[in-house]
Amino acid sequence: SPVLMFLRQFKSPLVYVLVLAAVVSLIGNHVEDTIVIGIILLINSIIGFTQEWRAEKTIESVKKLIEEKSIVIRNGEEQEIPSSNLVPGDILLLNTGEKVPADARVIFERNLHVDESLLTGESVPVKKDVVCLIENPHYYEESNKVFAGSFVTQGRGRVAVEKTGDNTLLGEINKELQQVVKEKTSIEIRLKRLSIFFIVLAFIFLAATLLLGIYRQIETYELVLFSLSSLVSAIPEGLIAVITIVLSVGVYRLSKKNVIVRNLNVVETLGLVNVFCSDKTGTLTRNQMMVRRIFTPQYYYEVSGVGFNVESGGIYLEGCGPEGCLRSDTLHEYIGQSEDSRRKKPIVSDNLTDFPDLEHILSYITLCNDSDLYSECLKEDDPVRKCMGEDRVWRIRGSPTEAALIVVSEKAGVHRYVLNETWPRISEIPFTSDRKYMVTLHQPSPAVKKEHPLLASQDSNLLIVKGAPERLEQYLKKPSGTEDVVSEFASQGLRVLACAIRYLPKDHLQVTDEDLIDLEFVGLIGINDPPREGVKEYITKAERAGIDVIMITGDNEVTAKAIGKEVGIFKEERNDQSLTGDDIDAMSDDALEHALKNRATILARTSPIHKLRIVKSLQKLGKIVTMTGDGVNDSPALRQANVGIAMGITGTDIAKEAADIVLQDERFESVIDGIDEGRHILNTFRRVVLFLTSTNFAESFMIIATMLLFTNPILLLPLQILWVNLVTDGMLDIAISLEPKEEGLLDRPPASVKERVLSKQTLSRALFYGIMMSTTVLTVYLLYLGQNEQKIRTMIFVTLIVSQWFSAQNCRSPTESSFSLGIFKNRILWIVYLVDVVLVAILFIFPPLVALFELSSVEPIEWILIFLITSPVFIIEELRKRVAKNLKK
């Protein structure tokens, strides 16, 4: 609920420290300090709440995956009922395009194909039968059952409902999801450590102040005031708000890249990721089948493009296509520079006649096809005008495999509607899992000789067969001799279809299996679900950044390894290994961890439980894991991962609900951009903590030193310290957090979660800066010793503010000089300087504020003196950085 989401923002040890400071202020009768701290806590909570609420509203939360109508047979009659009212025993009717609402057993089917990719990761729809011949099958092998959440892509069926709701396979996955306990994010761990550090530091300084006060016999009221000042000095009141802002800025930057962050804290964790687990279907690939290779007795062809998008890519002779095309390791025919330049261009309608073998096979696979391809406009402003480019999206009806055949034909200018008019179908034999081929018989129209003279070479009916090569081979007039080609295509993870034809007499109007003799071989088509564009380059980028990439998929091992090789996840030369779900079942946890440690980069035929177990094993090895996925079967692993990332378009609602981040445009490279942003945020976090810690040290050292050196010490008021901590430091912190991103963050290995933000090096720098700033303050104190208390307090207040301006420049980089970074490159920092000058001026001009902060006037010459005294804070550090850099060289 919104109330609980808001209250959750207060769940932090640092918040508890601030509450303690507010209570102490109230006890010390400093109500204004209590109010200021309360306002800070409120602002921080509002920022965090707003970010989480927006993310939740962007992603529709899911209560039920299926809220649709179903047609059942009850009492011998067909009835339409809400899917939620289904009960075991109902007879459910399924038709093409419908979502399956329950787990059910098939009792009748007519060419029923179901897309189970959201459950299994398998790209190709599964043919369903009344019986299953496999003994003790896995759920993805139960060909006589359909499962809730899957889709009917072809045919129709009648099924008996066996399980509904939480009892379905989908429900079991959802229950497993609810049991997953997510690990704390790295920033939660770091904040806890920082909180302990600052709490201990605060009480050390508080104890030191009390002991010195007792030793100096300071009056009780002043001692309480000094103790309160010490406590406020040691606590970085603005840290929580600044960190929230830093994370929110990172979220904003990622949102510009269509990345929705649902959990603010994981942004920093992205920078620590060292293992990237990715689903295959819908993540590394588009879950859109596509023709990749074509073979005819004359030529090999390669195909480029993006899924079902007809306007993308093209068909080329082997070796002539763009990078990313799938081809043989050794080209079968070299197209040299001396060849006709037309042979190197994409094959379209203008030059298709130069390749009659290609025109034949494309025409045949388009005629022998039951799927359909159409486009939709994403913008409906002008439905009359035809939309193009990014405003146009391509959809399919029917089998994705057959749709891929239509797409490749359209790329060459072979249009299905023209072929259907010139060669109308008069008979067919539908595809079945037993038959493994489809047959169509076509009669030429009067216009066929004019439109397609190549196909009308004989005045006869045309019989076309497409299907599994091993089945068609037995019907050929003579052997095709393509066993090696089929093996090569299959080794690349391609589903291979063969095509053959035969001409029959014009009076032959009905086709039967007996007609499948003396067929003429036409060619082979290789199809798969190809990698998304840019994936290979970004996997290389991830590995360069010290991130291991692992594929975890429900698809079969051969296909997974082929895609893995294509994108660079699986490389035999570095002894990469592959495992299946059965292998994982046979392994103990220790054995699985050992396999993952020894480069098991392909994990195929995995169930949701396998994926969850893999992520847990990686985390036991000390890895920071990000998991990407889109299906229901990915959701438990998405929840378990340190950073779960779901696909925004093809992803299921359950996957999005389980994830920390959602990719709206599903660009794989957005994940790498997110890791880059996470590393930048981690560096920013270090800069911010360094600046705040050094300020706290300066204030605390100043209090302790003043009480040690002077009999009647004059200290800053708690309200003045709060101004420095919240206004000056708060604005400077934000400016530092907006420091431009460093180059080459992805060329470094990831940091360890065990590495503290306040490392020894950072802590020593904070001490160094704190000592320098407190020294400048004490110098001014000594110069004005003997003047009235209000004047001294005013001068040390202003000196502390100005020293922060110089310290902010020091904290921009641990090694680089501000001049080498560009002294004016961070424009926000200079704007903050100007704003702080204006605010300080208002403090001295507006009488109520002068009285509240107990200030005296500061002359222009005194401002110059303060700048001269505090400038060594910057000069000394610049010299130190330069000397350190020269020594390193």
Number of C-alpha atoms within 10 A of each C-alpha: 6 11 8 9 15 19 11 13 18 17 11 14 17 23 18 14 20 22 17 14 21 23 17 20 25 15 13 16 12 17 15 15 25 22 14 16 20 14 12 17 20 15 12 21 21 15 16 23 21 15 19 21 15 13 19 16 10 13 15 11 12 13 10 11 16 17 11 13 16 20 19 23 15 13 7 8 8 13 12 12 13 13 19 16 10 22 15 13 13 16 23 26 19 22 19 18 15 18 21 25 29 30 24 25 24 22 16 17 19 15 17 23 27 27 26 24 25 26 24 24 30 22 24 21 20 22 20 25 24 15 13 14 11 10 8 9 11 11 14 20 14 20 20 19 22 29 27 22 23 22 23 25 25 25 19 20 22 21 25 23 23 19 21 22 21 12 15 19 21 24 19 14 22 20 14 16 25 13 11 16 11 12 12 12 20 22 20 16 14 17 18 15 17 18 20 15 12 19 18 13 18 22 16 15 21 23 15 17 25 18 13 16 22 13 11 16 12 18 11 11 10 12 19 19 20 26 24 22 26 32 27 28 28 27 26 24 25 22 24 19 21 23 23 18 18 24 24 21 16 21 25 16 14 20 14 9 17 17 25 24 27 24 18 22 22 23 30 28 26 29 27 25 26 24 21 23 27 23 25 30 27 26 23 26 21 21 24 23 25 29 30 25 26 27 23 18 13 12 15 22 23 24 27 24 24 18 23 26 23 22 15 12 18 22 26 23 23 24 21 19 21 15 8 16 22 22 22 16 7 8 11 12 11 12 16 11 8 6 10 10 10 10 16 17 15 22 23 17 14 9 15 16 13 13 14 14 18 25 20 17 24 27 19 25 23 26 22 24 21 15 19 18 20 12 15 15 18 12 10 11 9 9 10 7 9 10 18 13 10 8 12 16 16 15 13 19 16 19 23 25 22 23 24 28 25 29 29 26 25 21 23 21 17 21 17 21 12 13 20 16 13 20 23 17 20 14 17 18 16 16 15 16 12 6 13 16 20 19 23 24 27 25 23 23 14 10 13 18 16 10 13 18 11 15 18 18 10 14 14 17 22 23 24 24 27 26 20 18 22 13 14 22 20 14 18 18 14 12 12 15 10 17 13 9 15 21 12 17 24 17 14 22 24 26 21 22 22 26 27 26 23 20 19 19 12 13 9 15 14 12 18 12 9 6 14 20 14 15 22 19 23 23 25 26 26 25 24 26 29 29 24 22 18 14 19 21 12 19 21 15 16 24 19 14 21 17 22 19 22 22 24 30 30 29 24 18 20 16 21 25 24 19 25 22 17 20 23 17 22 25 15 9 6 8 11 14 17 19 19 20 20 14 14 20 12 10 13 10 16 11 13 21 19 15 17 21 13 12 17 19 25 26 28 29 23 27 25 23 16 24 27 23 18 22 26 19 20 20 18 13 13 13 20 26 25 27 27 32 34 33 28 29 32 37 33 30 31 34 27 26 29 27 27 27 28 31 26 23 13 18 22 22 23 25 31 29 22 25 30 25 27 30 24 18 14 23 20 22 20 18 23 20 17 23 27 24 23 24 26 24 25 23 22 27 23 20 25 28 24 29 27 27 25 28 30 29 24 28 28 27 23 26 25 20 15 17 22 16 10 10 11 12 17 19 24 24 20 23 21 21 22 23 19 21 27 22 17 23 27 22 21 29 31 21 21 24 27 19 19 14 15 12 8 9 18 22 14 11 16 19 15 15 19 10 9 15 23 20 12 10 11 20 16 14 21 24 20 16 28 26 21 21 33 25 19 24 26 20 17 18 20 11 12 16 13 10 10 11 16 15 19 22 22 18 24 24 20 18 25 24 26 22 27 26 22 19 25 22 22 26 27 25 19 14 14 16 21 18 11 7 14 9 13 11 13 17 14 18 24 16 14 19 18 11 14 20 15 11 14 15 11 13 17 18 12 10 12 11 13 15 12 12 20 17 21 17 13 13 9 9 9 12 15 10 13 22 15 11 19 27 17 16 24 21 12 14 21 19 12 13 18 15 12 13 13 9 8 7 6
